[in-house]
Amino acid sequence: MQPEEPPTGAQPPTPPPAPAPVPPPYPKPPQPQHVHFSRAIQPVPEVVPPELQRLHEASLKRYPGLNLSNSEYVISAVRRHPIGVLRIWFFAFVIIAAFAVLIAATWASQSAQGLPTGSEGPVSVIAAAILGVIAVLVMGGAFVATYVYNANRFFLTNESVVQEIQSSLFSKHEQTVSLSNIEDASFKTAGIFATWLNYGTIRLSTEGDETTYVFKYVYRPKEEVAILNNAIEAFKNGRPIALPNQDQPS
């Protein structure tokens, strides 16, 4: 038998719909997109405005030990109060005076016992030698402490804060933090002498790692923190930073 032909003009049967795609059990992570940039073989030199170049060269001349970028200059070199040096030498003289009193008491005891008290007496010679050695050691320690005290320095530039930390005669390191990473700058003045002589401590806290930078015995801490906060705000907002002294860095 011949199969029956569909009538003329009839539509072919509709195929069954395709099954819906089954989603994967876990979402597929986004695929990274690679972007390629061309880089010049010879880097293009940075164009520094003449005014920034002048300030940069003046800062390098005044502070040759600082590592400054091409357009970086010093806004303020924070000074330490001389009260710290006075304290060092005060304690040095107190120590020498204490040993001198002890030797004088020994000399008086020797005299009361009828022993020779002149410069040729054995006790007097030994006591004078001990006092001389102690005085030399104490004075030498005071000179070293004064050097270490003055070698701790704090600089504010138009890009960062640089702190040079001298912990001993042969131990020194440097900390640098960008102005964009500083979250808070504050100062503290505690005590009658600190208030009267206008010195205190500056504290800087950074974002992220919560590091705190401390610089003690700062002269005029309120004014220095105000300069620092103005520089941080101007740097983060892209505004030019005004110098406290327009002629040269402080």
Summary of the structure (lengths in Angstrom):
residues: 250
radius of gyration: 37.4
end to end distance: 113.2
largest distance: 158.1
contacts: 562
relative contact order: 0.12
helix: 40%
strand: 20%
